[in-house]
Amino acid sequence: MNNNPIEGLEGLPDAQKNALMTQIEEMQVRDSLRMYNNVVERCFRDCVETFRRKDLESAEERCVTRCCEKFMKHSARVGMRFGELSTQAEQQMQQVMQQQTGR
């Protein structure tokens, strides 16, 4: 699977390619910020129980660390699985295309 986001857009003028790349980069930044905000919100909600001190208590800190590690491992696994499925789908599409052109 090719990770070049503008592959197949060779016929577009450079200005449109650049605009598309800018839009893709902005979407990636938004997605990263959304994911970060979600993990912060979830781990805070699940782990922080008191507001007696300005610092986290040791149990809260351990909980936040475990929560973040679990989230990151899960995200990595989902990403790997998505890549595997995308590769399989691309291979299947290539087989279909070869069968159709071979007829």
PyMOL commands that set and color helices and strands:
alter all, ss='L'
color gray80, all
select helices_A, chain A and resi 14-47+58-102
alter helices_A, ss='H'
color red, helices_A
deselect
rebuild
show_as cartoon
